Amino acid sequence: MDVEASLASTVKVQEAFRTLALLQLTYTLFPKSAEVSDGDCFDYVIVGGGGAGCVLANRLSEQPGVSVLLVEAGGDPPIESQWPALQTYTLRSYLDWNYTTTPDPVSQRCHKQHSGNLVAGRVLGGSTALSSLYYVRGNPRDYDTWADLLDDRNWSWDAVYPYFKKGEDLKDCEVLSSSCAKYYGTSGYLGLTRDPNPKSRRYLNAFKELNYSTPLDINGCSFSGYVQQMFMIADGVQQNTAYAYLSPVKDRANLHVLKHATVYEILFDSSDRAIGVKLTKDNKNMSVRARKEVILSAGTFNSPQLLMLSGIGPKEHLQELGIRVRSDLPVGFNYQNHVSVFVPFKMDYSRAPLVPTDPRRSSLFTSFIGSVPANGSADRIEYENVNYIVQHDSQDLLQFCAFYHGYENRICQTLFDESRGRDVLLSCAVMLYPESRGRVMLRSADIADPPLIDAGILRDERDLERYVGYIENTLRLLNTTLLRSVKAEVVDLKLQMCEGLELWSKPYIRCYVRCMVATLHHYLGTCAMGSVVDSELRVHGVRGLRVVDASVMPSNVGGPTTAAVVMLAEKAADIIKYGHHKNINNNQCEPEQYTHHEKDIEHKNFQFQETQKEHENVQYQEIQKEVTHASSSSQNPLEKTKKGSNMQILKIPMKNTKKGRT
Ligand SMILES: Cc1cc2nc3c(=O)[nH]c(=O)nc-3n(C[C@H](O)[C@H](O)[C@H](O)COP(=O)(O)OP(=O)(O)OC[C@H]3O[C@@H](n4cnc5c(N)ncnc54)[C@H](O)[C@@H]3O)c2cc1C
C-alpha cells in the first residue's frame, strides 16, 4: 500500500458517504428545519448549532413561553458522524469549514505547504460531530485559573463542577459500580461510556512500571494517570451535541432550528443594542429579529469573524478593511490550541490477520490516554499522552499520517515501510498549556472569505524546550519490560530537515518537534472572557449580545475541550434565564464538596481501589439488568423503516426523552 493509494481511497469513501447523505438516513433523529420568513421575531436568536449552540437551544427552550431560533450553516449529522469509528471520513469533507493555518515560518515543517488543517464542523453538532469523542473535563486548577483571571469565583472549579455533572449521563457500567460514579452526573443529556480493551491493558502496565498511576478514571476520583478513557458514546452512537441535546426535544414547539443558513452580520439599533441578524439561506438574504438577545455560538474562528464583520474588534484592523467600528475590542487575539507530536514505536512482529474496525467502536484505533503529572505534584498536569495501537501493515497508519495530520507523503511512506510486519504504538505528546498565542483576523470584509488564522505554534521558545522534556519522557517507554520483550524500536522517519543530527539527542528532538508538531482541534480564546466579553458572557461596549462557545474560554484546559464547552453552555443558559450566575450546588446535581488538595486526591485514589471490588459484584449485576432491559425496549426509527432491506445495518437508537429532562 502506498500513500497516494491510501489518500485516494479515503476520498472515494468520503464521496460515497456524501452520496449516501442524499438519502437523509438520519433525518428522523433531528428537528425539522424551521420555516422562517424575512423579519420573523424570536426571543433568542442563537448563531451556530455546534458544541455550545445545541446545548443552549435546548436549555433556553425549556421555558415554555420563550421562542428560540437556532441558525446553523450546515445540516443534520449524517451516518459517518453518528458512528464513532467513521470520524476520519468527516474531516476535510463537506461537513468541515476546511480552514488551514497561515503558512508557518517556525513549525509544521513536515506538513504539506507547512500549514495545518484546522478542522471545524459545519453541521448541526458543529465540531462535536467530527470529534474523536474523548471526554475529559480537565483539571480543577484550569477553572480556578479562569476565576483568578476574571476575579470572579463564579468560574472556579467549585462553581463549574455542578454544570459538568448537569450535562452528563454516565452509562459506563464499571465506573457506575465504582466509587468514581459519584463524581459524574447520570441524568443529563451527554451519554458517556468507556471502551476497555485487553490490548491497551498491557500498555497501561508498562506505564505503571514507569511509576504512573493507572486509576479507573481521571474525571473526578483522580485527575492524573493513564486510563482507558471515557468517550462521548452511548449505545454505539456518537454523542455529538445535536444528537444528545436536540434529538430528545426535536418536537418542542418553541424551538426552531434553521439549517443550511449562514449568518453574515449582526443587526444593531441606534443605541448599539443587538436586535437580530442578517443571514443567507438558499441564496436569499433575510433578517431575523431577536426580542431579548442574540447569542453567538459560531466557534473560535467564526464568532470573532462575525463580531469583526459587525464592527466589534480591534479598531485598526477594522478600519483597514473599511468596517465602521462599533466597539474597539481585542477580538481574535489570545488564540490557543493544543498541539501534538507523535513518537512511533514498532512493536511485535505479527502475522495475525487484520481485523476490520467495528464502526460503532470508539475510534479507528484502540487507544488509551495519560494525563501526565508534573514531577512531584499529582494534581498539576504537565501534558497529555494519547496512545494509539495500530495493527501491523494497516492502511490506517497511512490515513492517520497523511490524511488526518497532513504530513508529507514521503514521511508517511517511510513510517509505513519501516514498520512493515509490526504493530505500531503511536505515542502522542499533547502540549496542554502552550505559552504561544495565535490570532484570528479577517481576510476581507466578506463573510465568504475564510478568516486568516495564524496559529502561532511554538512561537514562544519555552514551548519547544518543554517539548524536549515530553519526548525524552516518552522515550523512557523503551526501558519497560513490555517494550524490551518485543524488541521495540522507535521508527526512524528519516526527516531530511534533521539529517546529520544524532538520533534522539536534544538537538535532534528540537528539530523533530519543529518538523512534526501538529495542530489539534481544541481551539479557544479568541473572544475571551475578561477582554471581549464579561464574566456573564456579554460583549463589552454593546447590549443584547453574548458569545457562548469555546472562544470565550480565557485560558486552556487540561484535556480536549467539549466537556468544558458543554459545561460553559449549561452555565450560560442559567445565567441567561436567571439574569445572573446561579449557584446550583443545592439543586438537582447534588455535587460533592470538592477540594483538589493533593492529599485529598491521593486519599480518594486509595479509597477507590479499596472499595471498588466490594461495589462491583452487587451493583454491576443490577446495572446490567437495567441496561439489558433498556436496550431491548429502545426505539429505533431507522431500524423500523429499513427492516428487511439491506440498510438494516444503519441502526442508530433514538435518544429517549428522559424523565425530568424536558
Ligand atoms: C476533528 C476534531 C476532533 C475533536 N476531538 C475532540 C475530542 O476527542 N474530545 C473533545 O472534548 N473535543 C474534541 N474536539 C473539540 C470540540 O469538538 C470543540 O471544542 C467544540 O465542538 C467547540 O464547540 P463550539 O460551540 O465552540 O464550536 P463548534 O462546535 O465548532 O460549533 C460552531 C457551529 O457554528 C456554526 N457556524 C459557524 N459560523 C456560522 C455562521 N456564520 N452562521 C451559522 N452557523 C455558523 C458551525 O457550522 C458550527 O456548527 C474536536 C474537534 C475537532 C474539529
The ligand as a MOL file (V3000), in Angstrom:
LIG
                    3D

  0  0  0     0  0            999 V3000
M  V30 BEGIN CTAB
M  V30 COUNTS 53 58 0 0 0
M  V30 BEGIN ATOM
M  V30 1 C -11.5870 16.8440 14.4240 0
M  V30 2 C -11.9370 17.2520 15.8320 0
M  V30 3 C -11.7570 16.3450 16.8640 0
M  V30 4 C -12.0780 16.7180 18.1720 0
M  V30 5 N -11.9570 15.7910 19.1480 0
M  V30 6 C -12.3600 16.1030 20.4020 0
M  V30 7 C -12.3540 15.1150 21.4310 0
M  V30 8 O -11.9780 13.9650 21.2160 0
M  V30 9 N -12.8040 15.4670 22.6590 0
M  V30 10 C -13.2140 16.7350 22.9410 0
M  V30 11 O -13.5690 17.0030 24.0810 0
M  V30 12 N -13.2100 17.6960 21.9930 0
M  V30 13 C -12.8190 17.4080 20.7350 0
M  V30 14 N -12.8610 18.3580 19.7570 0
M  V30 15 C -13.1670 19.7510 20.1380 0
M  V30 16 C -14.6500 20.0490 20.2590 0
M  V30 17 O -15.3800 19.4320 19.2470 0
M  V30 18 C -14.8400 21.5740 20.2400 0
M  V30 19 O -14.1190 22.1230 21.3190 0
M  V30 20 C -16.2850 22.0120 20.4010 0
M  V30 21 O -17.1040 21.4420 19.4280 0
M  V30 22 C -16.3410 23.5330 20.2930 0
M  V30 23 O -17.6820 23.9550 20.3940 0
M  V30 24 P -18.1140 25.3630 19.8330 0
M  V30 25 O -19.5590 25.5120 20.1260 0
M  V30 26 O -17.1710 26.3810 20.3230 0
M  V30 27 O -17.8670 25.3210 18.2440 0
M  V30 28 P -18.3900 24.2950 17.1650 0
M  V30 29 O -18.7350 23.0030 17.7730 0
M  V30 30 O -17.3710 24.2720 16.0810 0
M  V30 31 O -19.7440 24.9360 16.6290 0
M  V30 32 C -19.8250 26.0940 15.8660 0
M  V30 33 C -21.0570 25.9670 14.9830 0
M  V30 34 O -21.3750 27.2270 14.4200 0
M  V30 35 C -21.7300 27.0590 13.0670 0
M  V30 36 N -21.4630 28.3220 12.3910 0
M  V30 37 C -20.2630 28.9350 12.2620 0
M  V30 38 N -20.4040 30.0940 11.5980 0
M  V30 39 C -21.7200 30.2210 11.3270 0
M  V30 40 C -22.4650 31.2240 10.6650 0
M  V30 41 N -21.8890 32.3140 10.1750 0
M  V30 42 N -23.8110 31.0450 10.5190 0
M  V30 43 C -24.4160 29.9320 11.0180 0
M  V30 44 N -23.7320 28.9610 11.6550 0
M  V30 45 C -22.4000 29.1050 11.8110 0
M  V30 46 C -20.8260 25.9250 12.6090 0
M  V30 47 O -21.2790 25.3420 11.4110 0
M  V30 48 C -20.8570 25.0110 13.8110 0
M  V30 49 O -21.9290 24.1170 13.7490 0
M  V30 50 C -12.5670 18.0200 18.4470 0
M  V30 51 C -12.7550 18.9270 17.4010 0
M  V30 52 C -12.4610 18.5510 16.1040 0
M  V30 53 C -12.6880 19.5280 14.9820 0
M  V30 END ATOM
M  V30 BEGIN BOND
M  V30 1 1 1 2
M  V30 2 1 2 3
M  V30 3 2 2 52
M  V30 4 2 3 4
M  V30 5 1 4 5
M  V30 6 1 4 50
M  V30 7 2 5 6
M  V30 8 1 6 7
M  V30 9 1 6 13
M  V30 10 2 7 8
M  V30 11 1 7 9
M  V30 12 1 9 10
M  V30 13 2 10 11
M  V30 14 1 10 12
M  V30 15 2 12 13
M  V30 16 1 13 14
M  V30 17 1 14 15
M  V30 18 1 14 50
M  V30 19 1 15 16
M  V30 20 1 16 17
M  V30 21 1 16 18
M  V30 22 1 18 19
M  V30 23 1 18 20
M  V30 24 1 20 21
M  V30 25 1 20 22
M  V30 26 1 22 23
M  V30 27 1 23 24
M  V30 28 2 24 25
M  V30 29 1 24 26
M  V30 30 1 24 27
M  V30 31 1 27 28
M  V30 32 2 28 29
M  V30 33 1 28 30
M  V30 34 1 28 31
M  V30 35 1 31 32
M  V30 36 1 32 33
M  V30 37 1 33 34
M  V30 38 1 33 48
M  V30 39 1 34 35
M  V30 40 1 35 36
M  V30 41 1 35 46
M  V30 42 1 36 37
M  V30 43 1 36 45
M  V30 44 2 37 38
M  V30 45 1 38 39
M  V30 46 1 39 40
M  V30 47 2 39 45
M  V30 48 1 40 41
M  V30 49 2 40 42
M  V30 50 1 42 43
M  V30 51 2 43 44
M  V30 52 1 44 45
M  V30 53 1 46 47
M  V30 54 1 46 48
M  V30 55 1 48 49
M  V30 56 2 50 51
M  V30 57 1 51 52
M  V30 58 1 52 53
M  V30 END BOND
M  V30 END CTAB
M  END
